[in-house]
Amino acid sequence: MADFIIKKAVSDWAHKRKPKLSVSSETYKELNKRIEALLKAAAERAEANKRKTIMAHDL
């Protein structure tokens, strides 16, 4: 599985919340899985529309 997220960015975002939050390692794995599924679906939609470019509305 590819890494689609920057762990530091996710962690920084969580730490800026009120109250300050931590992020578990399982959260990073699940985020990557969900992003991969989202991108796969978007790619399939682009291909179904005979395009080679994934566009925002494919998401």
MOPAC internal coordinates of N, CA, C and O (Angstrom, degrees):
PM7 1SCF
backbone

  N    0.0000 0     0.00 0     0.00 0    0    0    0
  C    1.4433 1     0.00 0     0.00 0    1    0    0
  C    1.5284 1   109.39 1     0.00 0    2    1    0
  O    1.2310 1   121.04 1   -41.74 1    3    2    1
  N    1.2947 1   115.62 1   138.26 1    3    2    1
  C    1.4635 1   121.33 1   178.90 1    5    3    2
  C    1.5237 1   109.73 1   -79.94 1    6    5    3
  O    1.2310 1   120.94 1   -25.57 1    7    6    5
  N    1.3178 1   115.80 1   154.43 1    7    6    5
  C    1.4636 1   120.53 1   173.32 1    9    7    6
  C    1.5155 1   107.77 1   -93.42 1   10    9    7
  O    1.2310 1   120.68 1   -65.86 1   11   10    9
  N    1.3270 1   116.31 1   114.14 1   11   10    9
  C    1.4501 1   122.00 1  -178.77 1   13   11   10
  C    1.5192 1   112.34 1   -98.76 1   14   13   11
  O    1.2310 1   120.56 1   168.06 1   15   14   13
  N    1.3191 1   116.53 1   -11.94 1   15   14   13
  C    1.4582 1   119.18 1  -176.79 1   17   15   14
  C    1.5228 1   110.75 1  -114.42 1   18   17   15
  O    1.2310 1   121.43 1   -19.63 1   19   18   17
  N    1.3057 1   114.87 1   160.37 1   19   18   17
  C    1.4593 1   121.91 1   172.93 1   21   19   18
  C    1.5281 1   105.69 1  -103.87 1   22   21   19
  O    1.2310 1   121.49 1   -70.18 1   23   22   21
  N    1.3202 1   114.75 1   109.82 1   23   22   21
  C    1.4638 1   119.96 1  -174.38 1   25   23   22
  C    1.5243 1   111.93 1   -56.73 1   26   25   23
  O    1.2310 1   120.34 1   140.25 1   27   26   25
  N    1.3132 1   116.95 1   -39.75 1   27   26   25
  C    1.4689 1   121.11 1  -179.41 1   29   27   26
  C    1.5270 1   110.65 1   -61.86 1   30   29   27
  O    1.2310 1   119.92 1   139.85 1   31   30   29
  N    1.3159 1   117.75 1   -40.15 1   31   30   29
  C    1.4629 1   121.17 1   179.66 1   33   31   30
  C    1.5292 1   110.87 1   -65.31 1   34   33   31
  O    1.2310 1   120.43 1   139.07 1   35   34   33
  N    1.3256 1   116.79 1   -40.93 1   35   34   33
  C    1.4675 1   120.89 1   178.60 1   37   35   34
  C    1.5282 1   109.50 1   -66.14 1   38   37   35
  O    1.2310 1   120.86 1   134.91 1   39   38   37
  N    1.3154 1   115.96 1   -45.09 1   39   38   37
  C    1.4578 1   120.98 1   179.38 1   41   39   38
  C    1.5283 1   111.36 1   -62.16 1   42   41   39
  O    1.2310 1   120.31 1   134.52 1   43   42   41
  N    1.3274 1   117.01 1   -45.48 1   43   42   41
  C    1.4739 1   120.93 1   178.40 1   45   43   42
  C    1.5209 1   111.22 1   -59.71 1   46   45   43
  O    1.2310 1   120.82 1   138.01 1   47   46   45
  N    1.3355 1   116.03 1   -41.99 1   47   46   45
  C    1.4660 1   120.48 1   178.57 1   49   47   46
  C    1.5287 1   110.37 1   -60.13 1   50   49   47
  O    1.2310 1   120.48 1   134.16 1   51   50   49
  N    1.3191 1   116.69 1   -45.84 1   51   50   49
  C    1.4635 1   121.18 1  -179.04 1   53   51   50
  C    1.5277 1   111.67 1   -65.02 1   54   53   51
  O    1.2310 1   120.54 1   142.76 1   55   54   53
  N    1.3226 1   116.58 1   -37.24 1   55   54   53
  C    1.4656 1   120.33 1  -178.88 1   57   55   54
  C    1.5210 1   112.29 1   -70.85 1   58   57   55
  O    1.2310 1   119.93 1   156.59 1   59   58   57
  N    1.3219 1   117.74 1   -23.41 1   59   58   57
  C    1.4714 1   120.98 1  -179.75 1   61   59   58
  C    1.5238 1   112.12 1   -82.80 1   62   61   59
  O    1.2310 1   120.57 1   169.64 1   63   62   61
  N    1.3259 1   116.51 1   -10.36 1   63   62   61
  C    1.4598 1   120.61 1  -179.48 1   65   63   62
  C    1.5266 1   110.18 1   -70.98 1   66   65   63
  O    1.2310 1   121.10 1   -21.29 1   67   66   65
  N    1.2922 1   115.50 1   158.71 1   67   66   65
  C    1.4568 1   121.25 1   174.03 1   69   67   66
  C    1.5155 1   107.42 1  -116.49 1   70   69   67
  O    1.2310 1   118.25 1   -66.89 1   71   70   69
  N    1.3078 1   120.93 1   113.11 1   71   70   69
  C    1.4571 1   126.72 1    -0.92 1   73   71   70
  C    1.5269 1   112.06 1   -74.78 1   74   73   71
  O    1.2310 1   121.58 1   -21.22 1   75   74   73
  N    1.3180 1   114.57 1   158.78 1   75   74   73
  C    1.4646 1   121.36 1   178.66 1   77   75   74
  C    1.5300 1   109.68 1   -59.72 1   78   77   75
  O    1.2310 1   120.88 1   -46.48 1   79   78   77
  N    1.3311 1   115.92 1   133.52 1   79   78   77
  C    1.4628 1   121.25 1  -178.58 1   81   79   78
  C    1.5192 1   111.02 1  -117.95 1   82   81   79
  O    1.2310 1   121.02 1   -22.41 1   83   82   81
  N    1.3147 1   115.66 1   157.59 1   83   82   81
  C    1.4580 1   122.85 1   172.42 1   85   83   82
  C    1.5214 1   108.07 1  -109.06 1   86   85   83
  O    1.2310 1   120.29 1   -15.95 1   87   86   85
  N    1.3329 1   117.05 1   164.05 1   87   86   85
  C    1.4587 1   122.03 1  -179.06 1   89   87   86
  C    1.5299 1   108.28 1  -123.91 1   90   89   87
  O    1.2310 1   120.54 1   -53.02 1   91   90   89
  N    1.3265 1   116.57 1   126.98 1   91   90   89
  C    1.4524 1   120.12 1  -179.99 1   93   91   90
  C    1.5292 1   110.33 1   -80.42 1   94   93   91
  O    1.2310 1   120.61 1   -20.74 1   95   94   93
  N    1.3141 1   116.43 1   159.26 1   95   94   93
  C    1.4618 1   120.89 1   179.78 1   97   95   94
  C    1.5271 1   111.16 1   -64.36 1   98   97   95
  O    1.2310 1   120.31 1   148.82 1   99   98   97
  N    1.3336 1   117.01 1   -31.18 1   99   98   97
  C    1.4630 1   120.34 1   177.46 1  101   99   98
  C    1.5271 1   111.24 1   -65.08 1  102  101   99
  O    1.2310 1   120.34 1   149.22 1  103  102  101
  N    1.3268 1   116.95 1   -30.78 1  103  102  101
  C    1.4606 1   121.33 1   178.87 1  105  103  102
  C    1.5198 1   110.58 1   -63.76 1  106  105  103
  O    1.2310 1   120.09 1   137.53 1  107  106  105
  N    1.3208 1   117.43 1   -42.47 1  107  106  105
  C    1.4710 1   121.08 1   178.83 1  109  107  106
  C    1.5317 1   110.41 1   -62.59 1  110  109  107
  O    1.2310 1   120.64 1   137.54 1  111  110  109
  N    1.3245 1   116.38 1   -42.46 1  111  110  109
  C    1.4688 1   120.59 1   179.22 1  113  111  110
  C    1.5258 1   110.77 1   -62.07 1  114  113  111
  O    1.2310 1   120.52 1   136.10 1  115  114  113
  N    1.3267 1   116.61 1   -43.90 1  115  114  113
  C    1.4653 1   120.98 1  -178.88 1  117  115  114
  C    1.5294 1   110.82 1   -68.21 1  118  117  115
  O    1.2310 1   119.96 1   140.03 1  119  118  117
  N    1.3212 1   117.68 1   -39.97 1  119  118  117
  C    1.4679 1   120.63 1   176.22 1  121  119  118
  C    1.5215 1   110.76 1   -58.81 1  122  121  119
  O    1.2310 1   120.46 1   134.63 1  123  122  121
  N    1.3168 1   116.72 1   -45.37 1  123  122  121
  C    1.4639 1   120.42 1   178.69 1  125  123  122
  C    1.5297 1   111.44 1   -61.51 1  126  125  123
  O    1.2310 1   120.11 1   138.34 1  127  126  125
  N    1.3324 1   117.39 1   -41.66 1  127  126  125
  C    1.4655 1   120.54 1   179.52 1  129  127  126
  C    1.5298 1   110.89 1   -63.62 1  130  129  127
  O    1.2310 1   120.65 1   136.95 1  131  130  129
  N    1.3279 1   116.36 1   -43.05 1  131  130  129
  C    1.4666 1   119.77 1  -178.85 1  133  131  130
  C    1.5265 1   112.05 1   -68.24 1  134  133  131
  O    1.2310 1   120.41 1   140.95 1  135  134  133
  N    1.3194 1   116.82 1   -39.05 1  135  134  133
  C    1.4673 1   119.71 1   177.90 1  137  135  134
  C    1.5201 1   110.04 1   -66.04 1  138  137  135
  O    1.2310 1   120.26 1   138.61 1  139  138  137
  N    1.3332 1   117.10 1   -41.39 1  139  138  137
  C    1.4604 1   120.42 1   178.24 1  141  139  138
  C    1.5368 1   110.64 1   -60.75 1  142  141  139
  O    1.2310 1   120.21 1   136.89 1  143  142  141
  N    1.3272 1   117.20 1   -43.11 1  143  142  141
  C    1.4649 1   120.68 1   178.50 1  145  143  142
  C    1.5227 1   111.16 1   -64.10 1  146  145  143
  O    1.2310 1   120.32 1   139.24 1  147  146  145
  N    1.3158 1   117.00 1   -40.76 1  147  146  145
  C    1.4635 1   121.92 1   178.49 1  149  147  146
  C    1.5191 1   110.64 1   -62.73 1  150  149  147
  O    1.2310 1   120.35 1   135.03 1  151  150  149
  N    1.3272 1   116.94 1   -44.97 1  151  150  149
  C    1.4609 1   120.90 1   179.56 1  153  151  150
  C    1.5252 1   111.85 1   -66.69 1  154  153  151
  O    1.2310 1   120.48 1   141.59 1  155  154  153
  N    1.3264 1   116.69 1   -38.41 1  155  154  153
  C    1.4650 1   120.10 1   178.42 1  157  155  154
  C    1.5272 1   110.51 1   -62.36 1  158  157  155
  O    1.2310 1   120.61 1   134.08 1  159  158  157
  N    1.3272 1   116.44 1   -45.92 1  159  158  157
  C    1.4612 1   120.58 1   178.71 1  161  159  158
  C    1.5252 1   110.89 1   -62.79 1  162  161  159
  O    1.2310 1   120.34 1   139.42 1  163  162  161
  N    1.3188 1   116.96 1   -40.58 1  163  162  161
  C    1.4677 1   120.88 1   179.05 1  165  163  162
  C    1.5236 1   110.84 1   -65.11 1  166  165  163
  O    1.2310 1   120.29 1   139.81 1  167  166  165
  N    1.3245 1   117.05 1   -40.19 1  167  166  165
  C    1.4687 1   121.17 1   178.42 1  169  167  166
  C    1.5234 1   110.58 1   -64.02 1  170  169  167
  O    1.2310 1   120.59 1   137.31 1  171  170  169
  N    1.3127 1   116.47 1   -42.69 1  171  170  169
  C    1.4656 1   120.38 1   178.79 1  173  171  170
  C    1.5232 1   111.25 1   -63.36 1  174  173  171
  O    1.2310 1   120.29 1   141.80 1  175  174  173
  N    1.3338 1   117.05 1   -38.20 1  175  174  173
  C    1.4662 1   120.58 1   178.60 1  177  175  174
  C    1.5293 1   110.38 1   -66.73 1  178  177  175
  O    1.2310 1   120.76 1   137.03 1  179  178  177
  N    1.3363 1   116.15 1   -42.97 1  179  178  177
  C    1.4718 1   119.91 1   178.72 1  181  179  178
  C    1.5289 1   110.23 1   -61.44 1  182  181  179
  O    1.2310 1   120.35 1   134.63 1  183  182  181
  N    1.3207 1   116.94 1   -45.37 1  183  182  181
  C    1.4654 1   121.14 1   179.41 1  185  183  182
  C    1.5220 1   111.46 1   -63.73 1  186  185  183
  O    1.2310 1   120.20 1   141.30 1  187  186  185
  N    1.3274 1   117.22 1   -38.70 1  187  186  185
  C    1.4616 1   121.04 1   178.88 1  189  187  186
  C    1.5250 1   111.32 1   -64.35 1  190  189  187
  O    1.2310 1   120.95 1   152.31 1  191  190  189
  N    1.3278 1   115.79 1   -27.69 1  191  190  189
  C    1.4585 1   121.52 1   178.29 1  193  191  190
  C    1.5256 1   111.58 1   -95.04 1  194  193  191
  O    1.2310 1   120.85 1  -164.03 1  195  194  193
  N    1.3323 1   115.97 1    15.97 1  195  194  193
  C    1.4663 1   123.74 1   176.73 1  197  195  194
  C    1.5349 1   112.89 1    57.04 1  198  197  195
  O    1.2310 1   121.72 1  -138.99 1  199  198  197
  N    1.3422 1   114.32 1    41.01 1  199  198  197
  C    1.4665 1   120.31 1   176.01 1  201  199  198
  C    1.5172 1   109.27 1  -118.90 1  202  201  199
  O    1.2310 1   120.93 1   -26.05 1  203  202  201
  N    1.3110 1   115.82 1   153.95 1  203  202  201
  C    1.4584 1   121.82 1   176.28 1  205  203  202
  C    1.5241 1   110.93 1  -106.52 1  206  205  203
  O    1.2310 1   120.99 1  -172.77 1  207  206  205
  N    1.3168 1   115.72 1     7.23 1  207  206  205
  C    1.4545 1   121.05 1  -178.38 1  209  207  206
  C    1.5284 1   109.56 1  -121.59 1  210  209  207
  O    1.2310 1   120.97 1   -52.12 1  211  210  209
  N    1.3217 1   115.74 1   127.88 1  211  210  209
  C    1.4606 1   120.63 1   173.91 1  213  211  210
  C    1.5152 1   106.82 1   -81.37 1  214  213  211
  O    1.2310 1   121.23 1   -53.03 1  215  214  213
  N    1.3280 1   115.26 1   126.97 1  215  214  213
  C    1.4585 1   120.97 1  -179.40 1  217  215  214
  C    1.5246 1   109.85 1  -113.37 1  218  217  215
  O    1.2310 1   120.96 1   -16.46 1  219  218  217
  N    1.3120 1   115.77 1   163.54 1  219  218  217
  C    1.4624 1   120.84 1  -176.67 1  221  219  218
  C    1.5282 1   111.75 1   -54.79 1  222  221  219
  O    1.2310 1   119.92 1   141.23 1  223  222  221
  N    1.3080 1   117.75 1   -38.77 1  223  222  221
  C    1.4652 1   119.02 1  -177.66 1  225  223  222
  C    1.5363 1   112.32 1   -72.75 1  226  225  223
  O    1.2310 1   119.47 1   170.24 1  227  226  225
  N    1.3162 1   118.61 1    -9.76 1  227  226  225
  C    1.4608 1   121.04 1   173.19 1  229  227  226
  C    1.5290 1   111.39 1   -74.46 1  230  229  227
  O    1.2310 1   120.94 1   156.60 1  231  230  229
  N    1.3224 1   115.81 1   -23.40 1  231  230  229
  C    1.4513 1   120.02 1   179.89 1  233  231  230
  C    1.5049 1   110.99 1   -74.34 1  234  233  231
  O    1.2310 1   120.10 1   180.00 1  235  234  233

